[in-house]
Amino acid sequence: MTKPSETRIPANQIPISRQRDASIAVVGTPNSGKSTVFNRLTGLRQRIGNYPGVTVERHIGTLKIDNRNIELVDLPGTHTLSAHSLEERIAVDVILGRMQGLPQPDGILAVVDATNLYQGLYLLQQLLDLGVPLAVVLTMTDAAEGEGLQINLERLSEHLAGVPIFPVVATTGRGLEELRHGLSSLHEQNPPQPILAWPKLSAAAEALVASVAAPLRRVEVERLLVDGPSDANAAVVASLGPAGNEAIRRAQDEVFGRDPPLAAEARVRYRWVRAVLADVQSRGTSLASWRTRLTAFLNRPIPGTIGLFIVMAIVFQAVFAWATPMMDLIDSAASSLAALTHSAIGDGPLASLIADGVISGVGSVVIFLPQILILFLFIILLEDSGYLARAAYLMDRAMRSIGLSGQSIIPMISSFACAVPGIMATRVIPNRRDRIATIIAAPFMTCSARLPVYALLIAAFVPSQSIGVLNLQGLVLFGLYLFGIFMGVLTALLLRKTALRGPKPPFALMLPEFRRPNIRTVLFQLLGRAKVFLYRAGTVIFTVAVIVWALAYYPRSADVGPYLVEQQRLVESTLSGTELAEALANIDNQGAALQLEQSWLGRAGKFVEPAFEPLGWDWRVSAAVIAGFPAREVVVAVLGTVYAVGDEADESTLSERLKAATWSDGSAVFTLPMVIGLLIFYACCLQCAATLAVIRRETNTWRWPIFAWGYMTALGYLGALLAYQFL
C-alpha cells in the first residue's frame, strides 16, 4: 500500500516525492561501484540537494518496479559505522535514523566490491546488527572472475544470516534486472538476525539498555561504547541519565580494558571476516590482468610520481586550453545578444538593464561552465578509475609539511583555472579542518580571471626586454603565479597552526584496483555538478552584477546630454569622413565617462579615494576596484570607461590612456611602484562574488567567506601600500 512520505524539509532543500512505497539506503565503501549501481537503477529519475543543515549533497532516485515506487538514497561512502569525516557521519546518521527530519530507511542495499570482500564484509557485519531489512549487491564480479577469484554465494549468504546476494556487473547491466525485482519487496522482508560476533560487547550494551526506562536500541549503545560520547550520539548519552557518562566509562573498561575501543573492535570483526573468507572464497589460476600490471607499475614511487605529474599537466592544460573556445563562444554570444538588445530597444535604461545587467550578469556566470565541466570530468574519471586515491597518497607527505593532506592537491591545482570549481573539489577531503584550510587557500591561486588585469598592466608598464633567454614580462607573470602559491601555502599553514589547529587524523585509505569508468555514471555526475554550479553560484553573482549595473548607471546627469549635443554639433561642422566618425566615438566615450563619474559608483570611488590614495590610486582606479567585486575581469572594462575609452577599445589604446592618466598637479597616476602595488593587490584580494558564494555553501556559514574576504583584502592593501611607499 502506498504511504505518504513522513519527511518535511525546508524549501531550500531537496523535495521528497509525495508518494513512495519504501525508502532504501544505498550503502557501501568508497570505490565499491555504489554510485554506478544507483545510477543504473534510477536512471534520470534523480534529484540532487543537500542534507538538512549541512553542505553534503544528497542524491535521491526512484526505482519503479512491479507497480511500486522505491526511493533510493545514495549515501556517501564509508568503511565503517565509526564516522571520521563529515560525509561518513552523514551516512552513519541516516543509517541509524538519527538524521534530524529524516526517518530511518525501510531497508538497506549494501554494495560490496567482489574483488575486495575483506573490507566489504567488515561493514556488512556492522549493518547486520541494525535490525533493518538488508540485501547485498556484489559488484565487479567480472573483474573478480578475471583475477581468478571464486566466491560461493550460497555459503556467503549463510554466513550473513540468509541475506539475499545479487551479483552484478554494473557497467554492462548484467544481473541488474534480478536486483530490481529483489528491491521491490525488500522492505517487506524480515530483518536478518544479528551475528553477535562480540558477545561481551553485546552483553554490556544490553545491560545499559536494561538499566534505563528510555527506549534505546542495543546497536546504538554498542556504537556509543566503541566510538565514545560525541555530538553525534549525544541523544543516546542523555537517555542514559545523569550517571550516563560514568556508566559508559565502566562498561568500556569492562569490555576493552586498556585497548583502544576502535582497535579492539577491528580485531574482533576482522577475525570473523577472515574466517568467512576462508570458507567462501578461493583463488584459481589466472593471467595477470591489465589492472594488476598497471597497479603494480604505478604503485612504485618513481613511476607513480612521474605519472601523477603527467596527469596533472594534462588536467591543467585541458582546463585552460580546451575550455577557451567554448568560453570565447559564450562571451561572443553574450556580447552579440547585448548589442542586439541595444539596437532593438535603444539606449535607454531598460536596454541597459537587460544588456549590461541581466545578459552580462548571466554571461559572467555561464562563461565559467566549460571550465567547471572539464575539471569535474577529469576528477570524476580519476575517481571512478581509482587514480584519485593514488594521487592523494603520493602527495600526502609534501602536503603535510604545510599542514594539509594529500587530498588537497587536486583542489589547489584546480584553482589555477577558477577558484569556484577548486573549492567545490574540496569535497573529496574528509577532514573538516583540512577542507576549510584548503578552501581559504584556494583563492590565492592565480585564476584565469586575473589574467586580463595582469596582461594589461604588464604589457603597459613592464619593459619587453630579454634577460638571457627569458623575457622580463614573462618572468613577472611567472613571479605573480609563484607569489599566489606562496601566499596560499602560507595561509594554509597559519590556519592549521591557529584557528584550525587540532589533531590531524591518520591519513589511511584503501588503494582500489584500476577500472574503466562507467560513461553513464560519469555523465550523470557531470550533469549534477553543472546544475549545482548554475543554481547556487549563478544566482548570487547574477544579483550582484545587476546591483553593480544600477550603481554605475544611476543617477543620470541632466547636464551631460546637452554638453554632448553641443560637442557633436561642433565636430560635425568642422570634420568629415573617418575623422568625424572617430570624433563622434570619442564624444560618446567622454559622455560615458562623465555619467560614470557622477553615478553612485563614481561617487563611491571618490568617497573611498582618501583611503586608497596612499596606494597611489585616484578615484577612477578606486571605482574600478569596487566595480570588480563580482568578477575581477570587469576591472578592464570599467577602466576603459572611466578613462574615456569605450568597452570595445583594444588593449593598446587603453594602455596608452593609462600611461597618460595624471593627477590634478600633472603627475602620472600609473607609476611603476603604483602598478606593482596594484598587481600585488589583485594577486591577494578576493574579488569574486561566485567564490564567496561557494565558500558560504561549502562551509555552511558566512563566517568563513567574511574572514576570507577581509583577510585577503587586508593583505592586498598592505602589499600595495608597502610597494608604493617603499619603491
C-alpha positions in Angstrom: 0.0 0.0 0.0 1.4 3.4 -0.9 2.1 5.6 2.0 3.0 9.3 2.0 6.5 10.5 2.8 6.9 11.5 6.5 9.8 13.8 5.7 9.5 17.6 5.7 12.5 19.6 4.6 12.8 23.4 4.3 12.0 25.0 0.9 15.7 25.5 0.1 16.4 21.8 0.5 15.7 19.0 -1.9 12.0 17.9 -2.3 10.9 14.4 -1.4 8.5 12.5 -3.6 5.0 12.7 -2.2 4.2 9.1 -2.7 6.5 6.2 -2.1 6.3 2.6 -1.1 9.6 2.4 0.7 12.9 4.2 1.2 16.1 2.2 0.8 19.6 3.5 1.6 22.4 2.5 -0.8 25.4 1.9 1.4 29.0 0.9 0.6 32.7 1.6 0.9 34.3 4.2 -1.4 35.2 2.9 -4.9 32.8 -0.1 -4.5 30.7 0.8 -7.5 27.9 2.2 -5.3 27.1 5.3 -7.4 27.2 3.3 -10.6 24.6 0.8 -9.3 22.5 3.7 -8.0 22.6 5.4 -11.4 21.8 2.2 -13.3 18.8 1.6 -11.1 17.3 5.1 -11.1 18.3 6.5 -14.5 17.1 10.0 -15.0 14.7 9.8 -12.1 17.1 11.6 -9.7 17.2 14.7 -7.6 20.1 16.4 -6.0 20.1 18.6 -3.0 21.7 18.9 0.5 21.0 17.2 3.8 19.3 19.5 6.3 21.8 21.9 7.9 24.9 20.7 6.0 26.6 21.1 2.6 26.9 17.3 1.8 25.0 16.5 -1.3 22.0 14.2 -1.1 21.2 12.0 -4.1 17.7 10.6 -4.3 16.4 8.4 -7.1 13.2 6.5 -7.8 13.1 2.8 -8.8 9.8 2.0 -10.5 9.2 -1.8 -10.4 6.2 -4.0 -10.0 3.9 -1.0 -9.7 5.9 0.3 -6.8 7.9 3.4 -6.3 11.0 2.6 -4.3 13.0 5.6 -3.2 16.8 5.0 -3.2 19.1 7.3 -1.3 22.8 7.2 -2.4 24.7 7.7 0.9 28.4 8.9 1.0 30.9 6.1 1.0 32.0 4.8 4.4 34.3 1.9 5.5 32.6 1.5 8.9 29.9 2.8 11.2 32.5 4.7 13.2 32.5 8.0 11.3 35.6 10.2 11.0 34.7 12.7 8.2 31.5 14.8 7.7 30.4 12.6 4.8 30.8 9.4 6.8 28.9 10.9 9.7 26.0 11.8 7.4 25.9 8.2 6.1 26.0 6.8 9.6 23.4 9.2 10.9 21.0 8.3 8.1 21.6 4.6 8.6 21.0 4.8 12.3 17.9 7.0 11.9 19.3 10.0 13.8 19.4 12.5 11.0 17.1 15.3 12.0 14.0 15.4 9.9 14.7 12.1 8.2 13.3 8.7 9.3 15.4 5.6 9.4 15.4 3.9 5.9 13.0 0.9 5.4 15.8 -1.2 4.1 19.5 -1.1 3.2 21.2 -2.1 -0.1 24.8 -2.9 0.8 27.2 -2.6 -2.2 30.3 -4.8 -1.9 33.2 -5.0 -4.3 33.7 -8.6 -5.2 37.5 -8.0 -5.6 37.7 -6.6 -2.0 35.4 -8.7 0.2 37.8 -8.3 3.1 36.8 -4.6 3.6 33.2 -5.0 2.5 32.5 -7.8 5.0 33.6 -5.6 7.8 30.9 -3.0 7.1 28.3 -5.8 6.3 28.8 -7.3 9.8 28.0 -3.9 11.4 25.0 -3.4 9.1 23.5 -6.8 10.2 23.2 -5.5 13.8 20.8 -2.7 12.8 17.6 -4.8 12.6 16.7 -3.4 9.2 15.9 -5.5 6.1 19.2 -5.9 4.2 20.2 -7.0 0.7 23.7 -7.3 -0.8 24.8 -6.4 -4.3 28.1 -7.9 -5.3 29.7 -5.6 -7.9 32.7 -6.1 -10.2 32.1 -9.8 -10.4 33.6 -9.8 -13.9 36.9 -8.3 -12.5 36.9 -11.0 -9.8 36.4 -13.7 -12.3 39.3 -12.3 -14.4 41.5 -12.4 -11.3 40.6 -16.0 -10.7 38.5 -15.3 -7.6 35.7 -17.8 -6.9 33.0 -16.9 -4.4 30.5 -19.4 -3.1 27.4 -17.1 -2.9 25.2 -19.7 -1.1 27.8 -20.2 1.7 28.3 -16.4 1.9 24.6 -15.8 2.3 24.5 -18.4 5.2 27.3 -16.5 7.0 25.2 -13.3 6.5 22.1 -14.7 8.2 20.4 -15.6 5.0 20.7 -12.1 3.4 20.0 -12.2 -0.4 23.0 -11.6 -2.6 22.8 -10.2 -6.1 25.9 -10.5 -8.2 26.0 -7.8 -10.9 28.3 -6.1 -13.5 27.1 -2.5 -13.2 29.0 -1.3 -16.2 27.2 -3.8 -18.6 23.9 -4.2 -16.7 24.3 -7.9 -16.0 22.3 -9.0 -13.0 20.5 -5.7 -12.6 17.0 -7.0 -13.5 17.1 -9.6 -10.7 18.3 -6.8 -8.3 15.4 -4.6 -9.3 12.8 -7.2 -8.5 14.6 -8.1 -5.3 14.5 -4.5 -4.1 10.7 -4.1 -4.9 9.9 -6.3 -1.8 13.0 -5.7 0.3 11.2 -3.5 2.9 8.6 -6.3 3.5 11.3 -8.9 4.4 12.2 -9.7 8.0 15.4 -8.1 9.3 18.3 -10.6 9.4 19.4 -11.9 12.8 22.4 -10.1 14.3 25.6 -12.1 14.1 26.7 -11.1 17.6 30.4 -11.7 16.8 31.4 -9.9 20.0 29.2 -11.4 22.8 31.0 -9.3 25.5 30.2 -6.0 23.8 26.6 -7.1 23.1 26.0 -8.1 26.8 27.4 -4.8 28.1 25.2 -2.8 25.7 22.1 -4.9 26.7 22.8 -4.2 30.4 22.9 -0.4 29.8 19.7 -0.6 27.8 18.0 -2.5 30.6 19.2 0.0 33.2 17.1 2.9 31.9 13.5 3.3 31.1 14.1 5.3 27.9 13.7 3.3 24.6 17.2 2.5 23.3 18.4 0.0 20.7 21.3 -2.2 21.6 23.1 -1.3 18.4 23.0 2.4 19.4 24.6 1.7 22.7 27.2 -0.6 21.1 28.3 2.2 18.8 28.4 4.6 21.8 30.7 2.3 23.7 33.0 1.9 20.7 33.0 5.5 19.4 32.7 7.2 22.8 30.4 10.1 23.6 30.2 12.8 20.9 27.8 15.3 19.3 26.6 12.5 17.0 25.4 10.3 19.9 24.5 13.0 22.4 20.9 11.9 22.5 21.9 8.3 23.5 24.1 9.6 26.2 21.3 11.8 27.5 18.9 8.8 27.5 21.3 7.0 30.0 20.5 9.7 32.6 22.8 11.9 34.8 25.1 9.0 35.5 25.4 8.0 31.9 29.0 9.1 31.3 30.1 7.1 34.4 28.2 4.0 33.2 29.7 4.3 29.8 33.2 4.5 31.3 32.7 1.4 33.4 31.3 -0.6 30.5 34.2 0.5 28.3 36.7 -0.6 31.0 34.9 -4.0 31.3 34.8 -4.6 27.5 38.0 -3.1 26.2 40.3 -2.9 29.2 43.2 -0.7 28.2 42.9 -1.3 24.5 41.6 1.5 22.2 37.9 0.6 21.5 38.3 1.0 17.7 41.3 -1.2 17.6 39.6 -3.8 19.8 36.6 -3.8 17.5 38.7 -4.2 14.4 40.5 -7.2 15.8 37.2 -9.0 16.7 35.4 -8.2 13.5 38.4 -8.9 11.1 38.8 -12.3 12.9 35.2 -13.1 11.8 35.9 -11.7 8.3 39.0 -13.9 7.8 37.0 -17.0 8.9 34.2 -16.2 6.4 36.7 -15.6 3.5 38.4 -18.9 4.2 35.1 -20.6 3.8 33.6 -18.8 0.8 36.4 -17.5 -1.3 39.1 -19.3 -3.3 41.5 -18.2 -5.9 42.1 -20.2 -9.1 44.8 -19.7 -11.7 44.6 -16.6 -13.9 46.7 -14.4 -16.1 47.7 -11.0 -14.7 45.0 -8.6 -15.9 45.8 -5.1 -17.2 44.6 -3.7 -13.9 47.0 -5.8 -12.0 50.0 -5.0 -14.2 49.2 -1.2 -14.2 48.6 -1.2 -10.5 51.9 -2.9 -9.8 53.8 -0.4 -12.0 52.1 2.8 -10.7 52.4 1.7 -7.1 56.2 2.2 -7.4 57.4 5.6 -6.1 59.2 6.9 -9.1 56.7 5.8 -11.9 53.8 6.8 -9.7 55.2 10.3 -9.1 56.0 10.8 -12.8 52.6 9.6 -13.8 50.9 11.9 -11.3 52.7 15.0 -12.7 51.8 13.9 -16.3 48.2 13.5 -15.3 48.2 16.9 -13.6 49.8 18.5 -16.6 47.1 17.1 -18.8 44.3 18.3 -16.5 45.9 21.8 -16.1 46.3 22.1 -19.9 42.8 20.9 -20.6 41.1 23.3 -18.2 42.9 26.2 -19.7 43.1 25.2 -23.4 40.1 23.1 -24.0 37.7 25.4 -22.3 38.9 28.5 -24.2 36.9 28.1 -27.5 33.7 27.4 -25.6 34.3 30.3 -23.2 35.0 32.6 -26.2 31.8 31.4 -27.9 29.8 32.1 -24.8 31.4 35.5 -24.4 30.8 36.3 -28.1 27.2 35.2 -27.8 26.6 37.4 -24.7 28.2 40.4 -26.5 26.1 39.9 -29.6 22.9 39.5 -27.6 23.7 42.7 -25.7 24.4 44.6 -28.9 21.2 43.2 -30.4 19.3 44.4 -27.3 20.6 47.9 -27.7 19.8 48.0 -31.4 16.3 46.7 -30.8 15.3 48.7 -27.8 17.6 51.7 -27.9 20.0 53.2 -25.4 17.6 53.8 -22.5 17.7 52.4 -19.0 15.6 49.3 -19.9 18.1 48.3 -22.7 21.0 49.0 -20.4 19.4 46.8 -17.6 18.8 43.9 -20.0 22.1 44.2 -21.9 24.5 45.4 -19.3 22.8 44.0 -16.2 20.9 40.8 -17.0 22.8 39.5 -20.1 26.2 40.4 -18.8 25.3 39.1 -15.3 24.2 35.7 -16.7 27.2 35.6 -19.1 29.7 36.2 -16.3 28.4 33.1 -14.7 27.8 30.8 -17.7 31.3 31.6 -19.0 32.8 29.6 -16.2 30.7 26.5 -17.1 33.2 25.0 -19.6 35.9 25.1 -17.1 33.6 23.5 -14.5 32.6 20.7 -16.7 36.1 19.9 -18.0 37.6 20.0 -14.5 34.9 17.8 -12.9 35.0 15.5 -15.9 38.7 14.7 -15.1 38.0 14.5 -11.4 35.1 12.0 -11.9 37.2 10.0 -14.4 40.2 9.9 -12.0 37.9 9.0 -9.1 36.0 6.3 -10.9 39.2 4.8 -12.3 40.8 4.6 -8.9 43.6 7.0 -9.7 42.5 9.9 -7.4 43.2 7.9 -4.3 46.8 7.2 -5.6 47.3 11.0 -6.3 46.3 11.8 -2.7 48.6 9.1 -1.3 51.6 10.2 -3.4 51.3 13.9 -2.4 50.4 13.3 1.2 54.0 13.8 2.6 54.6 17.0 0.7 51.2 18.5 1.7 51.6 17.5 5.3 54.6 19.8 5.6 52.2 22.8 5.2 49.5 21.4 7.4 47.3 19.8 4.8 46.8 16.3 3.4 47.4 14.7 0.0 43.8 15.1 -0.8 44.2 18.9 -1.0 46.4 18.7 -4.2 43.5 18.4 -6.7 41.5 21.4 -5.4 44.7 23.5 -5.2 45.7 22.8 -8.8 42.1 23.2 -10.0 42.0 26.7 -8.6 44.5 27.9 -11.2 41.7 27.8 -13.6 39.0 29.1 -11.3 38.6 29.1 -7.5 35.0 28.1 -7.8 35.5 24.5 -9.1 38.6 24.2 -6.9 36.6 25.0 -3.8 33.8 22.6 -4.9 36.5 19.9 -5.4 37.4 20.1 -1.7 34.5 17.7 -1.0 36.9 14.9 -1.5 38.8 15.9 1.7 37.3 14.0 4.7 38.8 16.1 7.5 36.9 19.4 8.1 39.9 21.4 9.2 41.9 20.4 6.1 38.9 21.1 3.9 38.4 24.7 5.3 42.2 25.4 5.2 42.2 24.4 1.5 39.1 26.4 0.8 40.7 29.6 2.2 44.0 28.9 0.4 42.4 28.1 -3.0 41.5 31.8 -4.0 45.2 32.7 -3.8 46.0 30.5 -6.8 46.2 32.7 -9.9 42.9 32.0 -11.6 42.2 32.9 -15.3 40.1 35.9 -14.2 43.3 37.7 -13.0 45.0 37.3 -16.4 43.2 40.2 -18.2 44.4 42.6 -15.4 47.9 41.1 -15.3 48.2 41.2 -19.1 47.0 44.8 -19.3 49.3 46.2 -16.6 52.4 44.1 -17.5 52.2 44.9 -21.2 51.8 48.6 -20.5 54.4 49.1 -17.7 56.9 46.3 -17.7 59.5 46.7 -20.4 59.6 44.0 -23.1 63.3 43.2 -22.8 65.2 39.9 -22.6 67.1 38.6 -19.5 69.3 36.0 -21.1 66.9 33.7 -22.9 63.9 34.8 -20.8 61.5 37.7 -21.3 61.1 40.1 -18.5 57.3 40.4 -18.9 57.1 36.6 -18.8 59.2 36.5 -15.6 56.9 39.0 -13.9 53.8 36.9 -14.8 55.6 33.8 -13.6 56.5 35.6 -10.4 52.9 36.5 -9.8 51.9 32.8 -10.1 54.6 31.9 -7.6 53.6 34.7 -5.3 50.0 33.4 -5.3 51.2 29.8 -4.5 53.4 31.2 -1.7 50.5 33.2 -0.1 48.1 30.2 -0.4 50.6 27.8 1.2 51.4 30.4 4.0 47.7 31.0 4.7 47.0 27.2 5.0 50.0 26.8 7.3 48.9 29.7 9.5 45.3 28.5 9.7 46.4 25.0 10.7 48.6 26.5 13.4 45.9 28.8 14.8 42.2 28.8 14.1 42.1 25.3 12.6 44.7 23.7 14.9 43.9 20.3 16.2 45.0 16.7 16.0 45.3 15.5 12.4 43.6 12.2 11.9 45.8 9.5 10.3 45.6 9.5 6.5 44.6 6.0 5.7 42.9 4.9 2.5 42.4 1.7 0.5 44.0 1.8 -2.9 41.5 0.3 -5.3 42.2 -1.6 -8.4 42.2 0.4 -11.7 39.0 0.0 -13.6 37.2 1.5 -16.6 34.9 4.4 -15.6 31.3 3.9 -16.4 30.3 6.6 -19.0 26.7 6.7 -17.9 27.7 7.4 -14.3 30.2 10.0 -15.4 27.6 11.9 -17.4 25.1 11.8 -14.5 27.6 13.2 -12.1 28.7 15.8 -14.6 25.2 16.9 -15.1 24.6 17.2 -11.4 27.8 19.3 -10.9 26.7 21.7 -13.7 23.2 22.1 -12.1 24.8 22.8 -8.7 27.1 25.4 -10.1 24.5 27.3 -12.1 21.8 27.2 -9.4 23.9 28.1 -6.4 26.8 30.3 -7.6 24.9 31.7 -10.5 22.0 33.3 -8.6 24.3 35.2 -6.3 26.7 36.6 -8.9 23.7 37.5 -11.2 22.2 39.5 -8.4 25.4 41.3 -7.6 26.1 42.1 -11.3 22.6 43.7 -11.6 23.3 45.8 -8.4 26.6 47.0 -9.8 24.9 47.9 -13.0 22.4 50.1 -11.1 25.2 51.7 -9.2 27.1 52.6 -12.4 24.0 53.7 -14.3 22.2 55.9 -11.7 21.7 58.8 -11.1 21.8 60.2 -14.6 23.1 63.7 -15.0 20.9 66.2 -16.9 23.9 68.3 -17.9 25.8 65.6 -19.8 23.3 65.3 -22.6 23.2 69.0 -23.7 27.0 69.1 -23.4 27.4 66.1 -25.7 24.9 67.5 -28.2 26.9 70.7 -28.4 30.2 68.8 -28.9 28.7 66.7 -31.6 27.4 69.9 -33.4 30.9 71.4 -33.3 32.7 68.4 -34.7 30.1 67.8 -37.4 30.5 71.4 -38.6 34.3 71.1 -38.8 35.1 67.4 -39.6 34.0 64.8 -42.1 34.7 61.1 -43.1 36.9 59.0 -40.8 37.9 61.9 -38.6 34.2 62.7 -37.9 33.4 59.1 -37.0 36.4 58.9 -34.6 35.5 62.3 -33.1 31.9 61.2 -32.5 33.0 57.9 -31.0 35.4 59.9 -28.7 32.5 62.1 -27.6 30.3 59.1 -26.8 33.1 57.7 -24.7 33.6 61.0 -22.9 29.8 61.0 -22.2 30.0 57.5 -20.7 32.9 58.6 -18.5 31.1 61.7 -17.3 28.0 59.8 -16.5 30.0 57.2 -14.6 31.9 59.9 -12.6 28.7 61.3 -11.2 27.0 57.9 -10.7 26.8 56.2 -7.3 29.7 54.0 -8.3 31.8 57.1 -9.3 30.8 58.9 -6.1 31.8 55.8 -4.1 35.1 55.8 -5.9 35.6 59.5 -4.9 34.4 58.7 -1.3 37.0 55.9 -0.8 39.7 57.7 -2.7 41.4 59.1 0.5 41.7 55.5 1.8 43.4 54.3 -1.4 45.4 57.5 -2.1 48.4 56.1 0.0 48.4 53.3 -2.6 48.7 55.8 -5.5 45.2 55.3 -6.7 42.9 58.0 -7.9 39.0 57.8 -7.8 38.9 56.1 -11.1 41.1 53.2 -10.1 39.1 53.0 -6.8 35.8 52.9 -8.7 37.2 50.1 -11.0 38.2 48.1 -7.9 34.7 48.5 -6.4 33.0 47.5 -9.7 35.3 44.5 -9.9 33.8 42.8 -6.9 31.5 40.5 -8.8 34.4 39.4 -11.1 37.9 40.7 -11.5 37.9 40.9 -15.3 35.2 43.6 -15.0 38.0 46.0 -14.0 39.4 46.3 -17.5 36.0 47.3 -18.9 35.5 49.8 -16.1 38.9 51.3 -16.6 38.2 51.7 -20.2 35.0 53.6 -19.5 36.4 55.9 -16.7 39.4 56.8 -18.9 37.1 57.7 -21.8 37.9 54.6 -23.7 34.8 52.6 -24.9 34.3 49.0 -23.9 35.3 48.0 -27.5 38.7 49.7 -27.4 41.7 47.4 -27.8 44.2 47.0 -25.0 46.9 49.1 -26.7 44.6 52.1 -26.7 43.7 51.6 -23.0 47.4 51.1 -22.2 48.2 54.5 -23.7 45.4 56.1 -21.8 46.6 54.6 -18.5 50.1 55.9 -19.2 48.7 59.3 -19.9 46.5 59.5 -16.8 47.5 62.2 -14.4 46.6 63.8 -11.1 45.4 67.3 -10.9 49.0 68.5 -10.5 50.0 66.8 -13.7 51.9 63.9 -12.1 51.4 60.4 -13.5 48.9 58.1 -11.8 50.3 54.8 -13.1 53.9 54.8 -12.0 55.9 51.6 -11.7 55.6 51.4 -7.9 51.8 52.0 -8.2 51.5 49.3 -10.8 53.5 46.8 -8.8 51.3 47.6 -5.8 48.2 47.1 -8.0 49.4 43.8 -9.2 50.1 42.6 -5.6 46.6 43.8 -4.6 45.0 41.7 -7.4 47.2 38.7 -6.5 45.9 38.8 -2.9 42.4 40.4 -2.9 39.3 38.2 -3.1 37.2 39.9 -5.8 34.8 37.3 -6.9 31.2 37.0 -5.7 30.9 33.4 -7.1 33.9 32.4 -4.9 32.4 33.9 -1.8 29.0 32.3 -2.5 30.6 28.9 -3.0 32.7 29.3 0.2 29.4 30.0 2.0 27.8 26.9 0.6 30.7 24.6 1.3 31.3 25.8 4.9 27.6 26.3 5.7 28.3 29.7 7.3 29.1 33.3 6.4 31.9 33.4 8.9 34.5 31.9 6.6 33.7 33.9 3.5 33.7 37.1 5.5 37.0 36.1 7.0 38.5 35.2 3.6 37.3 38.5 2.1 38.6 40.6 5.0 41.9 38.7 5.3 42.7 38.7 1.6 41.7 42.4 1.2 43.9 43.4 4.1 46.8 41.5 2.6 46.3 43.1 -0.8 46.0 46.6 0.7 49.1 46.1 2.9 51.1 44.7 0.0 50.1 47.6 -2.4 50.9 50.2 0.3 54.4 48.8 1.0 55.1 48.5 -2.7 54.0 52.1 -3.4 55.6 53.8 -0.4 58.9 52.0 -0.4 59.6 51.5 -4.1 
